[in-house]
């Protein structure tokens, strides 16, 4: 009988070790980019002014942790003085780790308030199983936060919505609401008494995820909106990710377009006097042009 041959199995190759110097360089670049983009958004929209007391809404997610983290740094070196106070709304979700945020905020030396209101039970009782809870949950949360803003003496309410949230809201309103409407970086609240700001307006969600991982924030998952798989917002998010993968630059161009509207080339009669339109005899280079050359619209998004 021929001798049996033993197969030689090569040991699995180990992935090359990450270069710590390169990793440190990338984190430093990310850090500078986040500070620059937040600072630019604040300046562009006059979000924070001297003497402001800014209430930072901290949910326990990556976005609000990053917002507070960046604002604390900007506060330490800003040319104008302003105060920060962190507020968390404990909505009574089962298993919510009540110690996490107080421990974190105390360790950072941030004045804070934990407001406990059982909106979770209200949402679960009112919204049928399988239906999205976001609208009611958001409305309840908003009313409570406006009240707390009065009680803590806040002049501004800072929310952790980022660039991707703004774009997703734009497409949600267009596809499902029939409106050209996004999520503004600054607005007056529903009750007309507060100014709401979104300092992360120029920041990509991916950058916030990387920063949160680097900073090792103690993330608290949401058992309401975070657990729903049938949200229209998730469909829009998947669409934007697909565009970004197949057509690099497209998402940035769309975001830039939100800052460069041309009411005369839309159809909203409340924004442009179409009825009163008449020839002036003066040539208008932006007149009857349905589509601008690509070279004119492919410019980087603000602050990016």
C-alpha beads as a LAMMPS data file, in Angstrom:
LAMMPS data file: protein, C-alpha beads

304 atoms
303 bonds

1 atom types
1 bond types

-500.0 500.0 xlo xhi
-500.0 500.0 ylo yhi
-500.0 500.0 zlo zhi

Masses

1 110.0

Atoms # bond

1 1 1 0.000 0.000 0.000
2 1 1 1.298 3.442 -0.758
3 1 1 2.203 5.423 2.306
4 1 1 -0.496 7.806 3.468
5 1 1 0.384 11.421 2.946
6 1 1 -0.412 13.975 5.604
7 1 1 -1.726 17.270 4.341
8 1 1 0.114 20.289 5.621
9 1 1 -2.234 23.041 6.758
10 1 1 -0.735 26.461 6.819
11 1 1 -1.518 28.441 9.959
12 1 1 -4.026 31.266 9.436
13 1 1 -2.496 34.571 8.601
14 1 1 -2.768 37.185 11.258
15 1 1 -4.133 40.542 10.297
16 1 1 -1.402 43.148 10.310
17 1 1 -1.343 45.052 13.559
18 1 1 -2.822 48.505 13.360
19 1 1 -0.274 51.282 13.226
20 1 1 -0.847 53.233 16.462
21 1 1 0.707 56.366 14.997
22 1 1 -1.644 56.308 12.034
23 1 1 -4.631 55.641 14.299
24 1 1 -3.650 58.568 16.510
25 1 1 -3.316 60.802 13.454
26 1 1 -6.784 59.840 12.211
27 1 1 -8.345 60.517 15.613
28 1 1 -6.618 63.892 15.768
29 1 1 -7.990 64.775 12.336
30 1 1 -11.462 63.656 13.388
31 1 1 -11.227 65.709 16.571
32 1 1 -10.271 68.848 14.660
33 1 1 -12.965 68.255 12.028
34 1 1 -15.706 67.880 14.635
35 1 1 -14.638 71.013 16.506
36 1 1 -14.397 72.982 13.251
37 1 1 -17.780 71.862 11.927
38 1 1 -19.608 72.497 15.195
39 1 1 -17.912 75.860 15.593
40 1 1 -18.837 76.778 12.017
41 1 1 -22.485 75.823 12.470
42 1 1 -22.666 77.859 15.679
43 1 1 -21.154 80.869 13.911
44 1 1 -23.206 80.549 10.699
45 1 1 -26.548 80.475 12.513
46 1 1 -25.620 82.478 15.654
47 1 1 -26.616 79.529 17.790
48 1 1 -24.806 80.588 20.965
49 1 1 -24.359 84.171 22.131
50 1 1 -22.618 85.772 25.113
51 1 1 -24.324 84.942 28.394
52 1 1 -26.399 82.059 27.007
53 1 1 -27.330 79.183 29.279
54 1 1 -27.516 76.210 26.922
55 1 1 -29.557 73.181 27.946
56 1 1 -27.975 70.144 26.275
57 1 1 -30.461 67.292 25.922
58 1 1 -28.558 64.074 26.663
59 1 1 -30.365 60.834 25.859
60 1 1 -27.516 58.394 26.397
61 1 1 -26.918 57.873 22.663
62 1 1 -23.746 58.540 20.693
63 1 1 -25.011 61.801 19.197
64 1 1 -25.975 63.599 22.401
65 1 1 -22.850 62.386 24.221
66 1 1 -20.720 63.743 21.364
67 1 1 -22.638 67.029 21.335
68 1 1 -22.012 67.598 25.035
69 1 1 -18.381 66.539 24.705
70 1 1 -17.688 68.972 21.851
71 1 1 -19.584 71.855 23.466
72 1 1 -17.602 71.404 26.679
73 1 1 -14.394 71.740 24.729
74 1 1 -15.613 74.764 22.783
75 1 1 -16.801 76.354 26.022
76 1 1 -13.298 76.097 27.469
77 1 1 -11.768 78.125 24.637
78 1 1 -14.645 80.142 23.145
79 1 1 -14.189 83.922 22.911
80 1 1 -17.655 84.381 24.446
81 1 1 -18.831 83.128 27.820
82 1 1 -21.789 80.730 28.027
83 1 1 -23.062 78.096 30.434
84 1 1 -23.975 74.470 29.843
85 1 1 -26.471 72.358 31.747
86 1 1 -27.187 68.751 30.759
87 1 1 -30.728 67.403 30.987
88 1 1 -31.832 63.800 30.614
89 1 1 -35.436 62.658 30.425
90 1 1 -35.882 59.272 32.110
91 1 1 -38.972 58.010 30.271
92 1 1 -39.535 54.987 32.477
93 1 1 -38.257 52.362 30.063
94 1 1 -37.956 48.946 31.738
95 1 1 -34.381 48.171 32.711
96 1 1 -33.164 51.717 32.112
97 1 1 -29.788 52.034 33.914
98 1 1 -30.534 55.070 36.042
99 1 1 -27.006 55.414 37.387
100 1 1 -25.158 55.664 34.071
101 1 1 -25.826 59.268 33.091
102 1 1 -25.607 60.802 36.596
103 1 1 -22.294 59.032 37.157
104 1 1 -20.930 60.164 33.785
105 1 1 -22.112 63.777 34.102
106 1 1 -20.841 64.083 37.661
107 1 1 -17.453 62.744 36.574
108 1 1 -17.315 65.370 33.796
109 1 1 -18.219 68.118 36.252
110 1 1 -21.291 69.143 34.263
111 1 1 -24.323 70.652 36.030
112 1 1 -27.210 68.327 35.212
113 1 1 -30.792 67.427 35.887
114 1 1 -32.508 64.069 35.480
115 1 1 -36.222 64.529 34.819
116 1 1 -38.302 61.395 35.444
117 1 1 -41.587 61.139 33.527
118 1 1 -43.135 57.798 32.556
119 1 1 -43.903 58.542 28.923
120 1 1 -42.951 54.956 28.020
121 1 1 -46.166 53.562 29.515
122 1 1 -48.256 56.223 27.772
123 1 1 -46.732 55.421 24.377
124 1 1 -47.102 51.661 24.823
125 1 1 -50.728 52.075 25.903
126 1 1 -51.762 54.465 23.129
127 1 1 -49.828 53.132 20.119
128 1 1 -50.956 49.705 18.807
129 1 1 -48.311 46.981 18.689
130 1 1 -46.337 47.117 15.457
131 1 1 -47.059 50.801 14.792
132 1 1 -44.290 53.392 14.984
133 1 1 -44.054 55.258 18.281
134 1 1 -41.826 58.162 17.224
135 1 1 -44.470 60.863 16.689
136 1 1 -46.161 60.523 20.083
137 1 1 -42.920 59.871 21.951
138 1 1 -41.325 62.957 20.412
139 1 1 -44.325 65.159 21.173
140 1 1 -44.455 64.090 24.822
141 1 1 -40.695 64.470 25.226
142 1 1 -40.685 67.895 23.578
143 1 1 -43.319 69.308 25.927
144 1 1 -41.462 68.078 29.003
145 1 1 -38.127 69.461 27.802
146 1 1 -39.661 72.895 27.113
147 1 1 -40.959 72.991 30.685
148 1 1 -37.598 71.919 32.097
149 1 1 -35.850 74.579 30.004
150 1 1 -37.894 77.215 31.825
151 1 1 -37.137 75.663 35.197
152 1 1 -33.348 75.563 34.676
153 1 1 -33.262 79.052 33.165
154 1 1 -32.063 77.939 29.723
155 1 1 -31.896 80.469 26.901
156 1 1 -31.165 77.819 24.245
157 1 1 -32.055 74.121 23.908
158 1 1 -29.363 72.086 22.121
159 1 1 -30.347 68.842 20.394
160 1 1 -28.017 66.197 18.967
161 1 1 -29.386 65.939 15.426
162 1 1 -26.663 65.701 12.774
163 1 1 -26.283 66.137 9.018
164 1 1 -27.730 62.704 8.221
165 1 1 -30.801 63.415 10.366
166 1 1 -31.375 66.615 8.405
167 1 1 -31.105 64.855 5.048
168 1 1 -33.308 61.956 6.145
169 1 1 -35.962 64.400 7.348
170 1 1 -35.816 66.230 4.022
171 1 1 -36.543 63.055 2.058
172 1 1 -39.162 61.854 4.558
173 1 1 -41.076 65.107 4.134
174 1 1 -40.716 65.025 0.353
175 1 1 -41.572 61.329 -0.167
176 1 1 -44.253 60.909 2.490
177 1 1 -45.433 64.438 3.352
178 1 1 -45.342 66.229 0.011
179 1 1 -43.239 69.112 1.372
180 1 1 -39.808 70.568 0.695
181 1 1 -38.929 70.735 4.369
182 1 1 -35.933 69.582 6.360
183 1 1 -34.733 69.974 9.952
184 1 1 -33.398 73.524 10.502
185 1 1 -30.191 74.144 12.452
186 1 1 -32.019 76.788 14.510
187 1 1 -35.700 77.446 15.161
188 1 1 -38.210 78.813 17.616
189 1 1 -39.967 76.057 19.573
190 1 1 -43.591 75.054 19.092
191 1 1 -44.684 77.089 22.115
192 1 1 -42.919 80.191 20.774
193 1 1 -40.874 80.597 23.940
194 1 1 -37.572 78.824 23.264
195 1 1 -34.780 78.776 20.697
196 1 1 -33.774 75.254 19.674
197 1 1 -30.326 74.732 18.151
198 1 1 -28.617 71.805 16.427
199 1 1 -24.850 72.411 16.622
200 1 1 -24.108 69.056 14.905
201 1 1 -25.877 70.195 11.714
202 1 1 -22.699 69.920 9.592
203 1 1 -21.437 66.667 11.158
204 1 1 -21.738 63.231 9.548
205 1 1 -23.228 60.428 11.616
206 1 1 -20.267 58.182 10.803
207 1 1 -17.878 60.686 12.364
208 1 1 -19.992 60.768 15.527
209 1 1 -19.963 56.973 15.721
210 1 1 -16.165 56.936 15.450
211 1 1 -15.820 59.671 18.059
212 1 1 -18.173 57.884 20.468
213 1 1 -16.169 54.673 20.102
214 1 1 -12.905 56.546 20.691
215 1 1 -14.280 58.304 23.770
216 1 1 -15.935 55.087 25.046
217 1 1 -19.174 56.818 25.997
218 1 1 -21.478 54.627 28.142
219 1 1 -24.172 54.224 25.474
220 1 1 -27.741 53.518 26.616
221 1 1 -29.900 51.902 23.887
222 1 1 -33.489 53.068 23.299
223 1 1 -36.152 50.366 23.679
224 1 1 -38.763 52.380 21.804
225 1 1 -37.598 53.923 18.509
226 1 1 -34.312 52.027 18.460
227 1 1 -36.083 48.666 18.380
228 1 1 -38.435 49.374 15.456
229 1 1 -37.411 47.895 12.125
230 1 1 -40.302 49.181 10.013
231 1 1 -39.523 52.868 10.280
232 1 1 -39.648 54.929 7.090
233 1 1 -36.565 56.755 8.375
234 1 1 -34.579 53.504 8.240
235 1 1 -35.603 53.068 4.603
236 1 1 -34.396 56.572 3.795
237 1 1 -31.142 55.954 5.690
238 1 1 -30.522 52.801 3.637
239 1 1 -31.201 54.742 0.414
240 1 1 -28.688 57.457 1.335
241 1 1 -26.061 54.886 2.303
242 1 1 -26.559 53.154 -1.049
243 1 1 -26.186 56.456 -2.915
244 1 1 -23.068 57.301 -0.944
245 1 1 -21.568 53.923 -1.816
246 1 1 -22.433 53.944 -5.524
247 1 1 -22.186 57.682 -6.212
248 1 1 -19.587 59.298 -3.926
249 1 1 -20.285 62.988 -3.464
250 1 1 -24.004 62.844 -4.200
251 1 1 -25.112 63.097 -0.565
252 1 1 -22.774 66.038 0.077
253 1 1 -24.183 67.827 -2.976
254 1 1 -27.761 67.330 -1.794
255 1 1 -26.845 68.692 1.622
256 1 1 -25.248 71.748 0.008
257 1 1 -28.435 72.287 -2.007
258 1 1 -30.388 72.790 1.227
259 1 1 -28.421 76.013 1.710
260 1 1 -28.916 77.256 -1.851
261 1 1 -32.641 77.326 -2.617
262 1 1 -34.009 79.152 -5.682
263 1 1 -37.677 80.009 -4.934
264 1 1 -38.158 81.438 -8.447
265 1 1 -37.461 77.979 -9.858
266 1 1 -39.842 76.079 -7.607
267 1 1 -43.654 76.355 -7.414
268 1 1 -44.381 77.876 -4.012
269 1 1 -46.413 81.044 -4.687
270 1 1 -45.970 82.170 -1.085
271 1 1 -42.210 82.399 -1.616
272 1 1 -42.170 83.962 -5.090
273 1 1 -44.586 86.302 -6.839
274 1 1 -45.254 84.313 -10.000
275 1 1 -48.524 86.179 -10.630
276 1 1 -46.746 89.525 -10.684
277 1 1 -43.826 88.341 -12.819
278 1 1 -43.105 90.629 -15.793
279 1 1 -40.189 91.176 -18.184
280 1 1 -37.689 93.779 -17.039
281 1 1 -35.690 94.127 -20.216
282 1 1 -32.561 93.263 -18.248
283 1 1 -30.768 89.974 -19.055
284 1 1 -30.873 87.500 -16.151
285 1 1 -28.204 84.761 -16.224
286 1 1 -30.296 82.712 -13.766
287 1 1 -33.507 83.120 -15.705
288 1 1 -34.869 80.271 -17.810
289 1 1 -32.328 77.593 -16.850
290 1 1 -33.788 74.275 -15.779
291 1 1 -30.527 72.578 -14.837
292 1 1 -27.264 74.126 -13.712
293 1 1 -23.988 72.688 -14.984
294 1 1 -22.545 70.099 -12.616
295 1 1 -19.420 72.175 -12.157
296 1 1 -21.519 74.863 -10.481
297 1 1 -23.199 72.637 -7.885
298 1 1 -20.432 70.202 -6.938
299 1 1 -18.996 72.227 -4.090
300 1 1 -18.256 70.924 -0.605
301 1 1 -20.980 71.007 2.044
302 1 1 -20.807 73.896 4.475
303 1 1 -18.391 73.339 7.279
304 1 1 -17.118 70.062 5.844

Bonds

1 1 1 2
2 1 2 3
3 1 3 4
4 1 4 5
5 1 5 6
6 1 6 7
7 1 7 8
8 1 8 9
9 1 9 10
10 1 10 11
11 1 11 12
12 1 12 13
13 1 13 14
14 1 14 15
15 1 15 16
16 1 16 17
17 1 17 18
18 1 18 19
19 1 19 20
20 1 20 21
21 1 21 22
22 1 22 23
23 1 23 24
24 1 24 25
25 1 25 26
26 1 26 27
27 1 27 28
28 1 28 29
29 1 29 30
30 1 30 31
31 1 31 32
32 1 32 33
33 1 33 34
34 1 34 35
35 1 35 36
36 1 36 37
37 1 37 38
38 1 38 39
39 1 39 40
40 1 40 41
41 1 41 42
42 1 42 43
43 1 43 44
44 1 44 45
45 1 45 46
46 1 46 47
47 1 47 48
48 1 48 49
49 1 49 50
50 1 50 51
51 1 51 52
52 1 52 53
53 1 53 54
54 1 54 55
55 1 55 56
56 1 56 57
57 1 57 58
58 1 58 59
59 1 59 60
60 1 60 61
61 1 61 62
62 1 62 63
63 1 63 64
64 1 64 65
65 1 65 66
66 1 66 67
67 1 67 68
68 1 68 69
69 1 69 70
70 1 70 71
71 1 71 72
72 1 72 73
73 1 73 74
74 1 74 75
75 1 75 76
76 1 76 77
77 1 77 78
78 1 78 79
79 1 79 80
80 1 80 81
81 1 81 82
82 1 82 83
83 1 83 84
84 1 84 85
85 1 85 86
86 1 86 87
87 1 87 88
88 1 88 89
89 1 89 90
90 1 90 91
91 1 91 92
92 1 92 93
93 1 93 94
94 1 94 95
95 1 95 96
96 1 96 97
97 1 97 98
98 1 98 99
99 1 99 100
100 1 100 101
101 1 101 102
102 1 102 103
103 1 103 104
104 1 104 105
105 1 105 106
106 1 106 107
107 1 107 108
108 1 108 109
109 1 109 110
110 1 110 111
111 1 111 112
112 1 112 113
113 1 113 114
114 1 114 115
115 1 115 116
116 1 116 117
117 1 117 118
118 1 118 119
119 1 119 120
120 1 120 121
121 1 121 122
122 1 122 123
123 1 123 124
124 1 124 125
125 1 125 126
126 1 126 127
127 1 127 128
128 1 128 129
129 1 129 130
130 1 130 131
131 1 131 132
132 1 132 133
133 1 133 134
134 1 134 135
135 1 135 136
136 1 136 137
137 1 137 138
138 1 138 139
139 1 139 140
140 1 140 141
141 1 141 142
142 1 142 143
143 1 143 144
144 1 144 145
145 1 145 146
146 1 146 147
147 1 147 148
148 1 148 149
149 1 149 150
150 1 150 151
151 1 151 152
152 1 152 153
153 1 153 154
154 1 154 155
155 1 155 156
156 1 156 157
157 1 157 158
158 1 158 159
159 1 159 160
160 1 160 161
161 1 161 162
162 1 162 163
163 1 163 164
164 1 164 165
165 1 165 166
166 1 166 167
167 1 167 168
168 1 168 169
169 1 169 170
170 1 170 171
171 1 171 172
172 1 172 173
173 1 173 174
174 1 174 175
175 1 175 176
176 1 176 177
177 1 177 178
178 1 178 179
179 1 179 180
180 1 180 181
181 1 181 182
182 1 182 183
183 1 183 184
184 1 184 185
185 1 185 186
186 1 186 187
187 1 187 188
188 1 188 189
189 1 189 190
190 1 190 191
191 1 191 192
192 1 192 193
193 1 193 194
194 1 194 195
195 1 195 196
196 1 196 197
197 1 197 198
198 1 198 199
199 1 199 200
200 1 200 201
201 1 201 202
202 1 202 203
203 1 203 204
204 1 204 205
205 1 205 206
206 1 206 207
207 1 207 208
208 1 208 209
209 1 209 210
210 1 210 211
211 1 211 212
212 1 212 213
213 1 213 214
214 1 214 215
215 1 215 216
216 1 216 217
217 1 217 218
218 1 218 219
219 1 219 220
220 1 220 221
221 1 221 222
222 1 222 223
223 1 223 224
224 1 224 225
225 1 225 226
226 1 226 227
227 1 227 228
228 1 228 229
229 1 229 230
230 1 230 231
231 1 231 232
232 1 232 233
233 1 233 234
234 1 234 235
235 1 235 236
236 1 236 237
237 1 237 238
238 1 238 239
239 1 239 240
240 1 240 241
241 1 241 242
242 1 242 243
243 1 243 244
244 1 244 245
245 1 245 246
246 1 246 247
247 1 247 248
248 1 248 249
249 1 249 250
250 1 250 251
251 1 251 252
252 1 252 253
253 1 253 254
254 1 254 255
255 1 255 256
256 1 256 257
257 1 257 258
258 1 258 259
259 1 259 260
260 1 260 261
261 1 261 262
262 1 262 263
263 1 263 264
264 1 264 265
265 1 265 266
266 1 266 267
267 1 267 268
268 1 268 269
269 1 269 270
270 1 270 271
271 1 271 272
272 1 272 273
273 1 273 274
274 1 274 275
275 1 275 276
276 1 276 277
277 1 277 278
278 1 278 279
279 1 279 280
280 1 280 281
281 1 281 282
282 1 282 283
283 1 283 284
284 1 284 285
285 1 285 286
286 1 286 287
287 1 287 288
288 1 288 289
289 1 289 290
290 1 290 291
291 1 291 292
292 1 292 293
293 1 293 294
294 1 294 295
295 1 295 296
296 1 296 297
297 1 297 298
298 1 298 299
299 1 299 300
300 1 300 301
301 1 301 302
302 1 302 303
303 1 303 304
